[in-house]
């Protein structure tokens, strides 16, 4: 019965996903390391943040558990975009799931360089711009300012024909303003949200647990905050919103789809239950079937009675 | 790599030394697939916890499908595990990472500090099964925190305690003697650092020392990049993929930090 359901998602510019369940950047590597994952359940894989040149990442300690969540400050450890294009993309081209490369950098030139190097590369289905990495010097600046975010988006838009998703940071006063700016600059979609900046302190050793002091908080602790950001963005933007932040279960994913997201990304849960993408995919299908909905477009609950500033 | 993700059932629970818990879990695929030194990611159900907890298997018995874990309670996750009783399910992901290289012609010396001993019962058994001569050097704060030597039948066991209540009064590292040996070590980072200094002094190449590393860990499979350890030649390796068992000359011991037990 579920086979006849349409779970397809259109993110624009030809990027169509057969499932609304994606895996979030930084939680799935480049798709090669995760064991026991049923790729057929995935709408897309979003890779680790990729910079023009290789990065070693931050000194340990890089992660810590916090109540109902975790902190990370990996520092964009990655092999650089050249190796991604040369070694990884040809393998992705043989997979039956689109791979979206998450792009990071310190300057507009960095982002443009990665975008250029991946444009037209077989196996790369799209780009997600990480304009909001909290764990490297200058990593947040683009995402904090609507004008800078718009300028960066426009510059990358000119450098590639690939579908372009902008990943927004919640560490701002007005996330909708940044969303509007990147939409106006040519983004095909936004993903919301990246991690919140936070920290934890080792009271025995009297020092921050993470070597950098601060890191990004993810997991169920941030889910209500993420959900509200998606609710606001989907009311105000004309481009698709991809929801993420603390999704652990089918019910969590449905909340984001009901709030107006066209798709969701699973992040921290991949570390805990590698099979969760399959569970959430099947759970969404069962929900559609149970409610006699034909497709995902029936899900958003916003109506005339709900105001944008809810 | 045969990695299973499935619940096992607790079939035994004991206190092998003061403060420690040994859980015996029936999980035949893992008991058969384990190579000594590998680890598992154990799911915990304590309120407000998220991540799995990485534990080296202490031993495995393929014939009975049983696998043992020895650990101390250091936080909410390990406290939850220590409260599992016979019949309870525990969700295992593993075996993961690289085990020890056990083949070799020279005598084997095992150096265990504190809970570092938890990885060694199965390792020593495997060394003896290969016909190797094995000496186990055990260190603890005090006598009743030493794993009993009958867990290492067939090996020569020497002990050291910080307070002198058993064996040598001082560090387990003091028990190491010159000679051509393969060394297998696990323990707190300060102990491992002292071990490396001793090795240099007695001209034992660090390449003949294998360590089971302990670092904070997220996924256990190489995707989160959270378990970085400083490489001797710069940059970082991943404890979960490059280790946890690896040659000591691959690590920059001056930069190696102490694992945080939350």
Interface residues (C-beta under 8 A of the other chain):
Chain A: X26 X27 X28 X29 X33 X34 X35 X36 X48 X56 X57 X58 X59 X60 X61 X62 X63 X64 X65 X67 X68 X69 X70 X72 X74 X77 X202 X209 X211 X219 X220 X268 X270 X271 X272 X273 X274 X275
Chain B: X1 X3 X5 X43 X48 X49 X50 X51 X52 X93 X215 X216 X217 X218 X219 X220 X221 X222 X223 X224 X225 X226 X227 X228 X229 X230 X234 X235 X236 X241 X255 X257 X260 X262
